[in-house]
Amino acid sequence: MVDPRAMTNSQDLSFSRWLEPITERVLQGGSVTREEALKMLSAAGADSFTLFAGANRIRETFQGTDVHLCSIVNAKSGRCSEDCGFCSQSVHFESAIPEYPLVGADEVVAHAEAAKARGSQALGIVAAWKGLRKGRQLDEVLDRIRKVAAVEGIHADASLGLIDDPEIPPLLKDAGLVTYNHNLETSRRFFGNVCETHSYDERIRTLQLLKAEGLHTCSGGIFGMGEEPEDRVDLALELKELDVDVIPLNFLNPMEGTPMEGRPLLAPMDCLRTIAMFRFVHPTKEIMVAGGREVNLRDLQPLMFVAGASATMAGHYLTSSGRSTTDDWQMIRDLEMDYRPPGADRPPGEAELLNRAAGNSASEAAPATSISKGVRFPVLDAADL
């Protein structure tokens, strides 16, 4: 019979001993080096779970145990002039997606109300075009932002492409915008493999202009596009230098018709190690797991919070459907976390929906890989709740 104490003594605890002082350093306000962040991505076996435990301590210390939910609306779809290789909305690719101009104010408000019903705290207005210029387009965008900002309990966020005019951020802020999203997507070194129609520096300038105006900035990346571990670390460090407020981590869900449609999905544990590394690099920031979590993390989705994430997206994405919100509520509850701050109102019908979901043997959610072929996602349907 094997002595369990002998097994414990024979384990290689070098990674745990290496990580412990780094975790304490971060908890005391310190930072990690590029080399340390790279080593985190190479963790294997039990070391991965040691890494997650450290990231979880950091998350709880600086972010608490509340999960932030947000939602988005694909407010203008398709015919985008840019050639981002992951995006089914580019005019350069042949993807079966709906194409339509900027939706009306009433539809945007309906999506904001639906986001509120999901328990989301913000609605992001997303438009497929290169960026914002003064004129009719900007005037219409400002109108939509004002309408969302007027919905009680919902922040008006937006992701509207590049900005190079310093007079535009003040207009967005005056309209009621809280947070502007513009992802760097990957490292500077790898960016040319993703997009050729605009530069990395244009993306950085956009974030700098917004931050200078006092708007919250949201910027992250997509992983699984063929980048190396070094690219993931360099992106994390670039975002630290820019001091962004929210960091969305997306995992490539290969879309039909795009140059990346044949790329394999990332292994779930690779996704989780990436989340944990970002938490170590950004201990105090909101880290949101967004697109591709369903198909890449699969049954390990709950571990995204254990690995350091503090937020996720609820509802549909842009051209692919998301997970049942009721399933997300249950997942968060099972982790003994919450998606509403203490004292905040619960979504209407939450208890009934959770009880109903517990009695079903299968989720009502639509497959996360589906593409809406020529039809916009409904504002709120059974798949959302």
N, C-alpha and C positions, 0 to 999 in steps of 0.2 A: 504494500500500500504506500502511495506517494505522500510524503509529509507536505501539507499545504504551505508550511513556513519555508520549506526549502524551495518551493515553486516561487514564492514571493521574492525570496532573496536572489533567485537566479534571473528575475526579470531585468530588462535593461531600462533603468529609470533615468537615463541621461537626458532625454528630451524633457521629461517632467522637471528635472532639476534645472535645466537650462531655461525653461519657460517661466518658472515661478518668480524669479527676480524681475523678469521683464514685465510680468503681470503686475507685480507690486509697484514697479516704476511707473507704469501707465496709470494705475489707480492713484498714485501720488502726484499726477499731473505731468509725468514725463512722456517721452515719445519713443518709438521704435526706429531702428535703422533700416535701410533698404535690405541689407543682408539678413537681418532678423525676420523681416516680412517675407523674404523669399524662402527662408527655412521653414516658416509656418506652412507654406503651400506644399512642402514636401513631406509633411507628417503622414504617417501610415499606421494602420492598426489602432492599438490603444492610444497612441500618441495623438491621433486625430481627436479623440474624445477628451483628452487632456487639453488640447487647444480650444475645443468648444467650451469646456468648463471655464477656462480663463476668460474667453470672450463673453460668456454669460455673466460672470462676475462684474466685468466692466460695464456691460449693458445695464445691469440692475443698479449699479452704483450711480451712473450718470443719467440713465433714462427711466429708471423705475421699472415697474412691471405692467404698465399700460401700453397697449399696442395702438399705434396710430393707423387708421384706415383712410384711404383716399380713393376717389374714383375719377375717371376721365370720360370725356365725350369726344368722339371723332367728328369735330364740327365742320371740317372741310376735307373731303376724301379724294385721293387719287390725283393724277396728272401733276405730280410734283416734279419740278425741273431738276432736282438733285439726283445723284446716282448712288446713294448709299446702298451698298450691296445686300444689306439685310432687309431692306424695306420694300414691301409689296405695293407701296403707293407711288413709287417712282415711275415717271413717264418712260423711262428707258427700258423697263421690264414689262413682261406680259403676265401679269398676275390677275386672277379672277376676283376682283374686288369691286365694291360699289364706287362710283364716281359721282360727286355732287359738290356744288358750291357751298359757301358758308351758310350754315343753317340759320333759321330765324331765331329771334330772341325768345319766343314762346317755347320752342323746342329745347333750347339751352336751359331755360328755367325748369322745364319738366325734368330734365336730367339732373339738375341740382336738387330738386325735391326727391327724386329717386335715390340719389346718393345719400341724402340725409336719412331716408328710410333704411338704407343698408347699414347705417352707423358710421358712414364716412364723415370726416370733418372738413373735407375740401373737395371741390370739383375742378379738374383741370380742363380748360378749353384747348383742344389740340387741333392744329390746322396743317395740312400737307401743302406747304409751299416753301420757297427758299427763305423768306424772312419778311420783316415789316418795313414798309415805306409809308410816308405821309400820303394822305389821300383818302379816297372813299373806302378802301379796304381797311385802313387803320380806324376810320370813323366807325365802321360797322363792328370791328373788334372791340372798341372801347364801349360801344353800346351793350354788347353781350357781357362784357366784364361787369358793367354797372348793374345789369339785371341779376347776375349770379351773386354779386356782393350784397344785393338787397335781400337775399334769401337768408332768413335768420338761422344761425347755427352752421352755416357753410362758408368757408373761405373761398374766394375767387382766385384760382391759380390759372396759369396758362403755359402752353408750349407752342410758340408761334414762329420759331426759326430764328435766323440771324438778325441782329440789330447792329447797325453801324452809325446811326444818327443819335447823338447824345440828347437830342430834344424829345425822343420817344419815351424813354423810361419814366420821366416825370408825368407824362400823359397817362401811362399805364397805372402809375401809383395813384394819381388823382382820381382815376376811374374806380379805384377800390381793389386793385390787384394786390395780393399778398405775396405770392411766390411765383417766380418764373423759372420754368424748366428748360434747360438746354444742355443735353448730354455731350460730353467730350467723346463718348463711345469706347475709346481705347487709348493706348499710349500714342504719343507723337510719332514714335518710330513706326508703328503699325498702321497709322491712320490712312496712309496712301493706299493700303490694300482694301480699305473699306469705302473710301469716297475720293473722287478726283475733281468734282465740280466746285468745291470750295476748300478752304484751308483750315488747318487746326487753329491757326492764330485768329481766324475770323470767329471761331467758336469761343476762344478765350476772351477776345475783345467784347463779345456780347455779354458774357458773364461779368466782366469788369465794369461795363457801363451800368448794368443793372445794380450791381453791388454799390457802386458809387452813389446811386440815387437812394440807397437805403432799402431796396427791395430784397426779400429773401431770395436766395439763389438755390436752385435744385439742379444737380448735375451728377451723372454717373456714367455707366457704361453697359455694354453688352458683352458677355463672355461666351466663348465657344465659336468664335469666328475664325479660328486658326491662329490666334495669338499665342505667345509663349508666356510662362509664368512671370517672366521679367516685365512683360507688357502690363499685366494686371497690377503688379506692384508699382510700376511707374505711373499708371493712371491714378492709383490711390494717393501717391505722393504729390502729383500735379494738383489734384483736387484739394489736398491739404494746403498747398501753397496758395490756392485761390480762396481758401477759407469758405467753401460753400456750406450752406445750412442743411440741405437734405441731399442724400446720396442714394439714388435708385440703382439697384443692381438687377440687371436683366440677363437672362440666359437664353441664348439663341433658340428660337422656335422656327426652324427653317420653313420659309414661306414658298409655296409653289410659284414658279416663274421668276424667282430671284436668283442671282448668281450663287447664293449660299444655300439653295434648296436641298442640295445633296450632302450638306455637312452633317456629321453624326451629332447626336445630343451629348451634352456633357454628362459625365457620371455624377450621380447625386452627391457623392462624398467630395468630389472636386468643387462642386457648387458650394457646399457647406464650408470647406476650408477657405474658399475665396471670401465668403461672408465674414468668417472669423478674422481673417487677416485685415479686412477693411475695418472691423470693429477695433482691432488693436491700433490701427493707424489713425482712426477717427473716433476716439473714445466718447466724445461728448456730442457727436452729431446724430441726426436722425438717419438711420440706415434702413432703406425700404427695399424689400424684395418685390419685384414687379413682374414684367413679362417673362413668360417661359417657365415659371416656377412649377406649374402643374405637370408639364411634360418632361422636365429635367429632374426635378426633385422626386416626383412620383410619391410613393408612400412615405418618403422622408420629409415631406413638407413641414410638419410640426417642428422638426429640428432646426429650421431656419431661425427661429427665435432663440433656441438653445445655443445656436452658434453666434448669436450677437445681433440679429436683426431686431429693429424696434418698430417696424411699420411694414404694411403690405398694401397692395392695391385690391380693392373689392369691386366685383362686377366685370364687365367686358373690357378688353383692351381696344386696340384700334381696328385691326382686321381679323382678330382671332377672339374666340369667346373665352371667358374666364370660368372660374369655379363657382359653384353655388355659394352664395353668401351665408346661407344657413350652415353649410359645412365649415366655412371659415369661423363663424361664431362658435360652433361646437369645438373646433380645434383649439381656439384660444381659451375657451372655458376649460377644456380638458387639461391644458397646461397650467391651470390655476392663475391665468392672466386675465386681463379685461381689455376691451377696446373702447370703453367709455371712461373718462375720468370720474373719480368719486363725486357723486351728487348730480352727474349729468343725466338727462332723460334717456331712458331706454328706447330703442326703436319700437314703433307700434307693432304689436302682435309678436314680439320676439319670443316670448315663452311658448306661445301656441305653435309657432313655426319650429322651434327646437323640439318640442314634444312630438310633433308630426314627423319631423325628420328622423327622430330616434326610433319611430315605429316602422320606417321604411327600410327595406333590405338593400335598396340601390339609390344612389344619389339622383336627383332630378337635373343635375347640371349638364349642360351641353358639353361635348368633347372639346377640350382646350385647343385641339389642333384644327378645328373647323374654321373655314373662312366664309364670311357672309358674301355669297355670290350675287351681287347686284342688289342686295337689300340691306338697308341700315339695320343695326341692332335695335330692337324695341327699347323704349325707355325703361320699362321694368316688366319682367315676365317671370314665369315659374322658374326658369333657369337661374334667375338672379337671386331668388330667395328659396 
